[in-house]
Amino acid sequence: MTIRTTVWGENVHEKKSKIVAELYPKGMHNAIADFLNHAEEIEASSVTLQDPEHGLTADKLASTDVLIWWGHAAHGEVSDEIVERVADNVYGGMGLIVLHSGHFSKIFKKLMGAPCNLTWREAGERERLWVTSRQHPIARGLPDHFELEQEEMYGEPFGVPEPLETVFVSWFQGGEIFRSGLTYRRGAGSVFYFRPGHEAYPTYYDDNVQIVLTNAVRWAHNPAERTLNVHDAPNIVVEEALEPITARGPKLHEDGEEGYR
């Protein structure tokens, strides 16, 4: 089964920073899509903030099994309407992988219901990522730990809800630690947050990072049919009850009424 994957890129630093443009001449979003397309069962494409509807039209999301999100400098420019559209698709079963500074994206904060804040430092220091869940599918094929020679530091506390699983923790040269690979379930959708990916460093060319993201796409894929109308809350009238019953007591609602929200 082909896993249809869309890589969403903010595509701002690539246009404004010579450093980023030289590292990722086709954009980070295309660099990620390119290595994902080397996996036989993954079919990856990319869209950006600048595309109409940020590239996330209703049709595009309906044909996306897993969405990867990278953002940093322009979180506020993402339309609230598009955020709601993405969230509804996650609730319906679309997988979501949020990368690096995407912890402050509107979509991640909405799904987490939390500030998603942290401490940080941009000093190009070494990051050592430890696998804390050795048998997890996202960690398949990895050593017990691997290192990125240069990365931006993120430090605890990380203002997110308690995850279902912690797959990676990071140590930085300055002494901080961070929960760098977290899984969540929102509705029928699986969500994975992965910390590395500062745009000034060649993180997405690292073999182990590519293994993580390829595994994460497979893990986040839900082959079941997408659930639609995820906000529906139907009023089941007495006549439609599975077992015969008789209505008793006072009522605030008419039969079939939508109810209060």
PALOTOR-168293 format. One record per atom (N, C-alpha, C): residue in one letter; residue number from 1; z, x, y. Coordinates in steps of 0.2 Angstrom, whole numbers. Each point is the difference from the previous one (the first is absolute). Layout:
BEGIN
R res   n     w     u     v
R   A NUM     Z     X     Y
...
// end
This chain:
BEGIN
R res   n     w     u     v
R   M   1     0     4    -6
R   M   1     0    -4     6
R   M   1     0     4     6
R   T   2    -4    -1     5
R   T   2    -1     4     6
R   T   2     6    -2     5
R   I   3     3     4     3
R   I   3     5    -1     5
R   I   3    -3     1     7
R   R   4    -1    -6     3
R   R   4    -3     1     7
R   R   4     5     2     5
R   T   5     0     5     3
R   T   5     5     3     4
R   T   5    -3     1     7
R   T   6     3    -2     5
R   T   6    -1     1     7
R   T   6     5     4     3
R   V   7    -3     6     4
R   V   7     4     4     3
R   V   7    -1    -1     8
R   W   8     6    -3     3
R   W   8     0    -1     7
R   W   8     3     6     4
R   G   9    -4     2     5
R   G   9     2     6     4
R   G   9     0    -2     7
R   E  10     5     2     3
R   E  10     0    -1     8
R   E  10    -5     3     3
R   N  11    -2     6    -2
R   N  11    -6     4     3
R   N  11     0     1     7
R   V  12     6     2     2
R   V  12     1     2     8
R   V  12     1     7     0
R   H  13     4     3    -4
R   H  13     1     8     1
R   H  13    -6     3    -2
R   E  14    -4    -2    -4
R   E  14    -6     3    -2
R   E  14    -5     1     6
R   K  15     0    -5     5
R   K  15    -4     0     6
R   K  15     3     3     5
R   K  16     7     1     1
R   K  16     3     3     6
R   K  16     2     7    -2
R   S  17     1     2    -6
R   S  17     3     7    -1
R   S  17    -5     4    -4
R   K  18    -1     6     3
R   K  18    -5     5    -3
R   K  18     3     2    -7
R   I  19     7     1     0
R   I  19     3     2    -6
R   I  19    -2    -5    -6
R   V  20     2    -6     1
R   V  20    -1    -5    -5
R   V  20    -8    -1    -1
R   A  21    -4     0     5
R   A  21    -7     0    -1
R   A  21    -3     5    -5
R   E  22     3     6     1
R   E  22    -3     6    -4
R   E  22     3    -1    -7
R   L  23     6    -2    -1
R   L  23     3    -1    -7
R   L  23    -4    -5    -4
R   Y  24    -1    -6     4
R   Y  24    -3    -6    -3
R   Y  24    -6    -2     4
R   P  25    -5     4    -1
R   P  25    -6    -2     4
R   P  25    -3    -7    -1
R   K  26     1    -3    -6
R   K  26    -2    -7    -1
R   K  26     6    -5     1
R   G  27     5     3     2
R   G  27     6    -5     1
R   G  27     4     0    -6
R   M  28     7     0     1
R   M  28     5     0    -6
R   M  28    -2    -6    -5
R   H  29    -2    -6     3
R   H  29    -1    -6    -4
R   H  29    -6     2    -5
R   N  30    -5     3     2
R   N  30    -6     2    -4
R   N  30     2     6    -5
R   A  31     4     4     2
R   A  31     3     6    -4
R   A  31     4    -3    -6
R   I  32     4    -5     1
R   I  32     4    -4    -5
R   I  32    -5    -4    -5
R   A  33    -5    -3     3
R   A  33    -4    -4    -4
R   A  33    -5     4    -4
R   D  34    -2     6     3
R   D  34    -4     4    -4
R   D  34     3     3    -7
R   F  35     7     2     1
R   F  35     3     2    -7
R   F  35     1    -6    -4
R   L  36     2    -5     2
R   L  36     1    -6    -4
R   L  36    -6    -2    -4
R   N  37    -6     1     3
R   N  37    -6    -2    -3
R   N  37    -2     5    -6
R   H  38     4     5    -1
R   H  38    -1     4    -6
R   H  38     4    -2    -6
R   A  39     4    -5     1
R   A  39     3    -4    -5
R   A  39    -5    -5    -3
R   E  40    -1     0    -6
R   E  40    -5    -4    -3
R   E  40     1    -7     1
R   E  41     6    -3     0
R   E  41     1    -7     1
R   E  41     1    -2     7
R   I  42     0     4     5
R   I  42     2    -1     7
R   I  42    -7     0     4
R   E  43     0    -6     4
R   E  43    -6     0     4
R   E  43     3    -1     7
R   A  44     0     6     4
R   A  44     3     0     7
R   A  44    -5     0     5
R   S  45     2    -4     6
R   S  45    -4     0     6
R   S  45     5     0     6
R   S  46    -2     1     6
R   S  46     4     1     5
R   S  46    -2    -4     6
R   V  47     6    -2     4
R   V  47    -1    -4     6
R   V  47     5     3     5
R   T  48    -2    -2     7
R   T  48     5     3     5
R   T  48     2    -5     5
R   L  49     5     2     4
R   L  49     2    -4     5
R   L  49    -5    -2     5
R   Q  50    -5     4     1
R   Q  50    -5    -2     5
R   Q  50    -6    -5    -3
R   D  51     0    -1    -6
R   D  51    -4    -5    -3
R   D  51     1    -7     2
R   P  52    -5    -5     0
R   P  52     2    -7     2
R   P  52     5    -2    -5
R   E  53     6    -3     3
R   E  53     5    -3    -4
R   E  53     4     6    -4
R   H  54    -1     6     3
R   H  54     3     6    -3
R   H  54    -3     1    -7
R   G  55    -5    -2    -1
R   G  55    -3     0    -7
R   G  55     3    -4    -5
R   L  56     5    -4     2
R   L  56     4    -4    -5
R   L  56    -2    -7     0
R   T  57    -6    -2     0
R   T  57    -2    -7     0
R   T  57     3    -3    -6
R   A  58    -1    -7     0
R   A  58     3    -4    -6
R   A  58    -4     2    -6
R   D  59    -7     1     1
R   D  59    -4     2    -6
R   D  59     2     6    -3
R   K  60     1     5     5
R   K  60     1     7    -3
R   K  60     7     0    -3
R   L  61     5    -3     2
R   L  61     6     0    -3
R   L  61     0    -4    -7
R   A  62    -4    -5     0
R   A  62    -1    -4    -7
R   A  62    -3     4    -5
R   S  63    -4     5     2
R   S  63    -3     5    -5
R   S  63     3     7     0
R   T  64     6     0     2
R   T  64     4     6     0
R   T  64     6    -1    -5
R   D  65     0     4    -5
R   D  65     6     0    -5
R   D  65     6     4     3
R   V  66    -1     6     3
R   V  66     5     4     2
R   V  66    -2     2     7
R   L  67     4     0     5
R   L  67    -1     2     7
R   L  67     5     6     2
R   I  68    -3     5     2
R   I  68     3     6     2
R   I  68     0     0     8
R   W  69     6     2     3
R   W  69     1    -1     7
R   W  69     3     7     3
R   W  70    -4     2     5
R   W  70     2     6     3
R   W  70     0    -1     8
R   G  71     5     0     3
R   G  71     0    -1     8
R   G  71     6     4     3
R   H  72    -1     2     6
R   H  72     5     4     4
R   H  72     1    -2     7
R   A  73    -6     1     4
R   A  73     0     0     7
R   A  73    -1    -7     3
R   A  74    -3    -5    -4
R   A  74    -2    -6     3
R   A  74     2    -6    -4
R   H  75     7     0    -3
R   H  75     2    -5    -3
R   H  75     0    -7     4
R   G  76     1     1     6
R   G  76     1    -6     5
R   G  76    -7    -3     1
R   E  77    -6     3    -2
R   E  77    -6    -2     1
R   E  77    -3    -5    -5
R   V  78     4     0    -6
R   V  78    -2    -4    -5
R   V  78     2    -7     1
R   S  79    -5    -4    -1
R   S  79     1    -8     2
R   S  79     5    -3    -5
R   D  80     4    -4     3
R   D  80     5    -3    -4
R   D  80    -3    -5    -5
R   E  81    -6    -3     2
R   E  81    -3    -4    -4
R   E  81    -2     3    -7
R   I  82    -3     7     1
R   I  82    -2     4    -5
R   I  82     6     2    -5
R   V  83     6     1     3
R   V  83     6     2    -3
R   V  83     2    -6    -5
R   E  84     0    -6     3
R   E  84     1    -6    -4
R   E  84    -5    -1    -6
R   R  85    -6     1     1
R   R  85    -5     0    -5
R   R  85     1     5    -5
R   V  86     2     6     1
R   V  86     1     5    -5
R   V  86     6    -2    -4
R   A  87     5    -2     4
R   A  87     7    -2    -4
R   A  87    -1    -5    -5
R   D  88    -4    -5     2
R   D  88    -2    -6    -4
R   D  88    -3     2    -6
R   N  89    -5     5     0
R   N  89    -3     3    -5
R   N  89     4     4    -5
R   V  90     5     3     3
R   V  90     5     4    -4
R   V  90     4    -5    -4
R   Y  91     3    -5     4
R   Y  91     4    -6    -4
R   Y  91    -4    -3    -6
R   G  92    -7     0     1
R   G  92    -4    -3    -5
R   G  92    -2     5    -5
R   G  93     1     6     0
R   G  93    -1     5    -5
R   G  93    -3     6     1
R   M  94    -3     1     6
R   M  94    -3     6     2
R   M  94     5     6     1
R   G  95    -2     6    -3
R   G  95     5     6     0
R   G  95    -1     3     7
R   L  96     6     3     2
R   L  96     0     3     7
R   L  96     3     7    -1
R   I  97    -3     5     3
R   I  97     3     7     0
R   I  97     0     2     7
R   V  98     6     2     2
R   V  98     1     2     7
R   V  98     1     7     1
R   L  99    -3     4     4
R   L  99     0     7     0
R   L  99     4     2     7
R   H 100     4     5    -1
R   H 100     3     4     5
R   H 100     2    -4     6
R   S 101    -3     1     6
R   S 101     2    -4     6
R   S 101    -1    -7     0
R   G 102    -3    -2    -5
R   G 102    -1    -8    -1
R   G 102     7    -3    -1
R   H 103     5     4    -1
R   H 103     7    -3     0
R   H 103     2    -4     6
R   F 104    -4     1     6
R   F 104     2    -4     6
R   F 104    -6    -5     1
R   S 105    -5     0    -5
R   S 105    -5    -5     1
R   S 105     3    -7     0
R   K 106    -4    -5     3
R   K 106     2    -7     1
R   K 106     1    -3    -7
R   I 107    -5     2    -5
R   I 107     0    -3    -6
R   I 107     6     2    -5
R   F 108     1     7     1
R   F 108     6     2    -4
R   F 108     7    -3     2
R   K 109     1     0     7
R   K 109     6    -3     3
R   K 109     1    -7    -2
R   K 110    -6    -4     0
R   K 110     0    -7    -2
R   K 110     2    -1    -7
R   L 111    -3     4    -4
R   L 111     2    -1    -8
R   L 111     7     3    -1
R   M 112     2     5     3
R   M 112     7     2    -1
R   M 112     5    -4     3
R   G 113    -1    -3     6
R   G 113     5    -4     4
R   G 113     5     5     2
R   A 114    -2     6     2
R   A 114     5     5     2
R   A 114    -3     4     6
R   P 115     4     4     3
R   P 115    -2     5     5
R   P 115    -5     5    -2
R   C 116     1     3    -6
R   C 116    -4     5    -3
R   C 116     0     6     4
R   N 117     6     2     3
R   N 117     1     6     4
R   N 117     2     6    -4
R   L 118    -1     6     3
R   L 118     2     6    -4
R   L 118     1     5     6
R   T 119     2     6    -3
R   T 119     0     6     5
R   T 119    -6     4    -2
R   W 120    -3     4     5
R   W 120    -6     4    -1
R   W 120     0     7     4
R   R 121    -4     4    -3
R   R 121    -2     6     4
R   R 121    -6     3    -2
R   E 122    -4     2     5
R   E 122    -7     3    -1
R   E 122     0     7     1
R   A 123     1     4    -6
R   A 123     1     7     0
R   A 123    -4     4    -5
R   G 124    -4    -4    -4
R   G 124    -4     3    -5
R   G 124     4     3    -6
R   E 125     6    -3    -1
R   E 125     4     3    -5
R   E 125    -2    -2    -7
R   R 126     2     4    -5
R   R 126    -1    -1    -7
R   R 126     4    -7    -2
R   E 127    -4    -4    -4
R   E 127     3    -6    -3
R   E 127     0     1    -8
R   R 128     5    -1    -3
R   R 128     1     0    -7
R   R 128     1    -7    -3
R   L 129    -5    -3    -4
R   L 129     1    -6    -2
R   L 129     3     0    -7
R   W 130     5    -4    -2
R   W 130     3     0    -7
R   W 130    -2    -7    -3
R   V 131    -2     0    -6
R   V 131    -1    -6    -4
R   V 131     7    -2    -2
R   T 132     2    -6     2
R   T 132     6    -3    -2
R   T 132     0    -5    -5
R   S 133    -6    -2    -2
R   S 133    -1    -5    -5
R   S 133    -6     2    -4
R   R 134     2     5    -5
R   R 134    -5     4    -4
R   R 134    -5    -4    -3
R   Q 135     2    -6    -3
R   Q 135    -5    -4    -4
R   Q 135    -4    -6     4
R   H 136     1     1     7
R   H 136    -3    -6     4
R   H 136    -8     2     0
R   P 137    -4    -6    -1
R   P 137    -7     1     0
R   P 137    -3     4     6
R   I 138     4    -1     6
R   I 138    -3     4     6
R   I 138     1     7    -1
R   A 139     5     3    -4
R   A 139     1     7    -1
R   A 139    -3     3    -6
R   R 140    -5    -4    -3
R   R 140    -3     2    -6
R   R 140    -4     6     2
R   G 141     0     6    -4
R   G 141    -4     6     1
R   G 141     3     5     5
R   L 142     6    -2     3
R   L 142     3     5     4
R   L 142     5     4    -3
R   P 143     1     6     3
R   P 143     6     4    -2
R   P 143     6    -3     3
R   D 144     6     3    -2
R   D 144     7    -3     2
R   D 144     0     1     8
R   H 145    -3     4     3
R   H 145     0     1     7
R   H 145    -7     3     2
R   F 146    -2    -1     7
R   F 146    -5     4     3
R   F 146     1     1     7
R   E 147    -4     4     3
R   E 147     2     2     7
R   E 147    -6    -1     4
R   L 148     1    -1     6
R   L 148    -5     0     6
R   L 148     2     5     5
R   E 149    -4     5     1
R   E 149     2     5     4
R   E 149     1    -1     7
R   Q 150    -3    -5     3
R   Q 150     1    -3     7
R   Q 150     0    -7     0
R   E 151     5    -3     3
R   E 151     1    -7     1
R   E 151     4    -2     5
R   E 152     0    -6     3
R   E 152     5    -2     5
R   E 152     6    -3    -4
R   M 153     6     2     3
R   M 153     6    -2    -4
R   M 153     2    -7     2
R   Y 154     1    -4    -5
R   Y 154     4    -7     1
R   Y 154     7     1    -4
R   G 155     5    -3     4
R   G 155     7     1    -3
R   G 155     3    -7     0
R   E 156     5     0    -5
R   E 156     4    -6     0
R   E 156     5     0     5
R   P 157     3    -6     2
R   P 157    -1    -6    -4
R   P 157    -7    -4     2
R   F 158    -3    -3    -6
R   F 158    -6    -3     1
R   F 158     1    -8     0
R   G 159    -1    -3     5
R   G 159     2    -7     1
R   G 159    -5    -5    -3
R   V 160     0     0    -7
R   V 160    -3    -4    -4
R   V 160     4    -4    -5
R   P 161    -2    -5    -3
R   P 161     4    -4    -5
R   P 161     1     5    -6
R   E 162     5    -1    -4
R   E 162     0     3    -6
R   E 162    -6    -1    -5
R   P 163    -3     6    -2
R   P 163    -6    -1    -4
R   P 163     1    -3    -7
R   L 164    -5    -2    -3
R   L 164     0    -1    -7
R   L 164     1     7    -4
R   E 165    -4     5     2
R   E 165     0     6    -3
R   E 165    -1     6     5
R   T 166     3     5    -1
R   T 166    -1     6     4
R   T 166    -4     5    -4
R   V 167    -6     2     1
R   V 167    -4     4    -4
R   V 167     0     7     2
R   F 168     1     1     7
R   F 168     0     7     2
R   F 168     6     1     6
R   V 169     3     6     0
R   V 169     4     1     6
R   V 169    -2     7     2
R   S 170     0     1     7
R   S 170    -2     7     3
R   S 170     5     4     2
R   W 171     0     6     0
R   W 171     4     5     4
R   W 171    -5     4     4
R   F 172     3     1     6
R   F 172    -4     4     5
R   F 172     4     6     2
R   Q 173    -4     5     3
R   Q 173     3     7     1
R   Q 173     6     0     5
R   G 174     0    -5     4
R   G 174     5    -1     5
R   G 174     7    -3    -3
R   G 175    -1    -2    -6
R   G 175     6    -3    -4
R   G 175     1    -7    -1
R   E 176    -5    -4     3
R   E 176     0    -7     0
R   E 176    -2    -2    -7
R   I 177     2    -6    -2
R   I 177    -3    -3    -6
R   I 177    -3    -7     2
R   F 178    -4    -3    -4
R   F 178    -3    -7     1
R   F 178    -3    -3    -6
R   R 179     1    -6    -1
R   R 179    -3    -4    -5
R   R 179    -7    -1     1
R   S 180    -4     4    -3
R   S 180    -7     0     2
R   S 180    -5    -4    -4
R   G 181     2    -4    -6
R   G 181    -4    -4    -3
R   G 181     4    -6    -3
R   L 182    -1    -6     3
R   L 182     4    -6    -1
R   L 182    -5    -6    -2
R   T 183     2    -4    -5
R   T 183    -4    -5    -2
R   T 183     4    -7     2
R   Y 184    -4    -5     1
R   Y 184     3    -7     2
R   Y 184    -5    -5    -3
R   R 185     3    -6     0
R   R 185    -4    -6    -2
R   R 185     1    -5     5
R   R 186    -6    -2     2
R   R 186     0    -6     5
R   R 186    -4    -5    -2
R   G 187     3    -6    -2
R   G 187    -4    -5    -3
R   G 187    -3     2    -6
R   A 188    -7     0    -1
R   A 188    -3     2    -6
R   A 188    -3     7     1
R   G 189     1     3     6
R   G 189    -3     7     1
R   G 189     5     5    -1
R   S 190    -3     6    -2
R   S 190     4     6    -1
R   S 190    -1     5     6
R   V 191     5     3     3
R   V 191     0     4     6
R   V 191     3     7    -1
R   F 192    -4     5     2
R   F 192     3     7    -1
R   F 192    -1     3     6
R   Y 193     6     3     2
R   Y 193     0     5     6
R   Y 193     0     7    -2
R   F 194    -4     4     3
R   F 194    -1     7    -2
R   F 194     0     4     7
R   R 195     5     4     0
R   R 195     2     4     7
R   R 195    -5     5     2
R   P 196    -3     5    -4
R   P 196    -4     5     3
R   P 196    -6    -3     3
R   G 197    -3     4     5
R   G 197    -7    -2     3
R   G 197     0     1     7
R   H 198     4     5     3
R   H 198    -1     2     7
R   H 198    -7     2     2
R   E 199    -3    -3     5
R   E 199    -7     2     1
R   E 199    -2     7     2
R   A 200     5     4     2
R   A 200    -1     7     2
R   A 200    -1     5    -6
R   Y 201     2    -3    -6
R   Y 201     0     5    -5
R   Y 201    -5    -3    -6
R   P 202    -2     4    -4
R   P 202    -5    -2    -5
R   P 202     3    -3    -7
R   T 203     5    -5     1
R   T 203     3    -3    -5
R   T 203    -4    -4    -5
R   Y 204    -5    -3     3
R   Y 204    -4    -4    -5
R   Y 204    -5     3    -4
R   Y 205     0     7     1
R   Y 205    -5     4    -4
R   Y 205     5     3    -6
R   D 206     6    -1     0
R   D 206     5     3    -5
R   D 206    -2    -4    -7
R   D 207     0     4    -5
R   D 207    -2    -3    -7
R   D 207     6    -5    -2
R   N 208     6     2     1
R   N 208     6    -4    -2
R   N 208     0    -7     4
R   V 209    -1     1     6
R   V 209     0    -6     5
R   V 209    -6    -5    -3
R   Q 210    -6     3    -1
R   Q 210    -5    -4    -3
R   Q 210     2    -3    -6
R   I 211     3     3    -5
R   I 211     3    -3    -6
R   I 211     4    -6     2
R   V 212     5     1     4
R   V 212     5    -5     2
R   V 212    -4    -6     2
R   L 213    -5     0     5
R   L 213    -3    -5     3
R   L 213    -5    -4    -5
R   T 214    -3     4    -4
R   T 214    -4    -3    -6
R   T 214     4    -4    -5
R   N 215     6     3    -2
R   N 215     5    -4    -4
R   N 215     2    -6     4
R   A 216     2     1     6
R   A 216     3    -6     4
R   A 216    -5    -6     0
R   V 217    -7     2     1
R   V 217    -5    -6     0
R   V 217     0    -3    -7
R   R 218     0     3    -5
R   R 218     1    -3    -7
R   R 218     6    -4    -1
R   W 219     6     3     3
R   W 219     6    -4    -1
R   W 219     0    -6     4
R   A 220    -3     0     6
R   A 220     1    -6     5
R   A 220    -5    -5    -2
R   H 221    -5     1    -4
R   H 221    -5    -5    -2
R   H 221     3    -5    -4
R   N 222    -1    -6     3
R   N 222     2    -6    -4
R   N 222    -7    -4    -2
R   P 223    -1     0    -7
R   P 223    -7    -3    -2
R   P 223     0    -7     0
R   A 224     6    -3     1
R   A 224     0    -8     0
R   A 224    -4    -3     6
R   E 225    -2    -6    -1
R   E 225    -3    -3     6
R   E 225     4    -1     6
R   R 226    -2     2     6
R   R 226     3     0     6
R   R 226     3    -7     1
R   T 227     7    -1     2
R   T 227     3    -6     2
R   T 227    -2    -2     7
R   L 228    -3    -6     1
R   L 228    -2    -2     6
R   L 228     6    -5     3
R   N 229    -1    -1     7
R   N 229     5    -5     3
R   N 229     7     2    -2
R   V 230     2     6     2
R   V 230     7     2    -2
R   V 230     5    -3     4
R   H 231    -1    -3     5
R   H 231     5    -3     4
R   H 231     1    -8    -2
R   D 232    -4    -2    -4
R   D 232     1    -7    -2
R   D 232     7    -2    -3
R   A 233     3    -5     2
R   A 233     6    -3    -3
R   A 233     0    -7    -2
R   P 234    -4    -2    -5
R   P 234    -2    -7    -1
R   P 234     7    -4    -1
R   N 235    -1    -6     2
R   N 235     5    -5    -1
R   N 235    -2    -4    -7
R   I 236     4     1    -5
R   I 236    -1    -4    -6
R   I 236     3    -6    -1
R   V 237    -4    -6     1
R   V 237     3    -6     0
R   V 237     3    -2    -7
R   V 238     4    -5     0
R   V 238     4    -3    -6
R   V 238    -5    -1    -6
R   E 239    -6    -3     2
R   E 239    -5    -2    -5
R   E 239    -3     5    -4
R   E 240     1     6     3
R   E 240    -4     6    -3
R   E 240     5     5    -3
R   A 241     7    -2    -1
R   A 241     5     4    -3
R   A 241    -2     0    -7
R   L 242     1     6    -3
R   L 242    -1     1    -7
R   L 242     3    -4    -5
R   E 243     6    -2     2
R   E 243     4    -5    -4
R   E 243     2    -6     4
R   P 244     0    -6    -3
R   P 244     1    -6     4
R   P 244     7     0     4
R   I 245     0    -1     6
R   I 245     6    -1     4
R   I 245    -1    -6     5
R   T 246     6    -2     3
R   T 246     0    -5     5
R   T 246     3     3     6
R   A 247    -3    -1     6
R   A 247     3     3     6
R   A 247     6    -4     2
R   R 248     5     4     2
R   R 248     7    -2     1
R   R 248     2     3     7
R   G 249     4    -4     4
R   G 249     3     3     6
R   G 249    -5     0     6
R   P 250     3     1     6
R   P 250    -5     0     6
R   P 250    -5     6     0
R   K 251    -5    -1     4
R   K 251    -6     5     0
R   K 251    -1     1     8
R   L 252    -1     6     1
R   L 252    -2     3     7
R   L 252    -8     0     0
R   H 253    -4     0    -5
R   H 253    -7     1     0
R   H 253    -3    -6    -4
R   E 254    -7    -1     3
R   E 254    -4    -5    -4
R   E 254    -3     4    -6
R   D 255    -3    -4    -5
R   D 255    -3     3    -5
R   D 255    -6     4     2
R   G 256    -1     6    -2
R   G 256    -6     4     2
R   G 256     0     3     7
R   E 257     6    -1     3
R   E 257     1     3     7
R   E 257     0     8    -1
R   E 258    -2     4     5
R   E 258     0     7    -1
R   E 258     7     3     1
R   G 259     4    -3     3
R   G 259     7     2     1
R   G 259     1     5     6
R   Y 260     6     2     1
R   Y 260     1     5     6
R   Y 260    -1     7    -1
R   R 261    -3     4     5
R   R 261     0     7    -1
R   R 261     3     3     6
// end
